[in-house]
């Protein structure tokens, strides 16, 4: 009986140690907010980029980027980013809506730390002048 308890304890300790040795995948963005400023209504989609750096010791994978609305289309680096490497998230905002300020978000999901990062785009759509 003592052997069974000892064996079970050993297995438990190995499991705890394995979880403690998780890979170091750290994502660092150069900016978290992009301000378009004033953009003319119907001037066409506006695209900005958010650059990130893998500051960890293991490859980082962007698993998903979700926009807060259908007026913003995300794009991102699909392949793993090696330690010290760079990747990017692109946000394309369709400014055909009414002339109004906007503040949209992109939720980035990674295999790293932090696992979820929220990026923001903002600006003001100004009415196109009629001729």
Secondary structure as GFF3:
##gff-version 3
##sequence-region A 1 131
A	DSSP	alpha_helix	2	20	.	.	.	ID=ss1
A	DSSP	beta_strand	27	29	.	.	.	ID=ss2
A	DSSP	beta_strand	33	40	.	.	.	ID=ss3
A	DSSP	beta_strand	46	54	.	.	.	ID=ss4
A	DSSP	beta_strand	62	67	.	.	.	ID=ss5
A	DSSP	beta_strand	72	76	.	.	.	ID=ss6
A	DSSP	beta_strand	86	93	.	.	.	ID=ss7
A	DSSP	beta_strand	101	110	.	.	.	ID=ss8
A	DSSP	beta_strand	116	126	.	.	.	ID=ss9
###
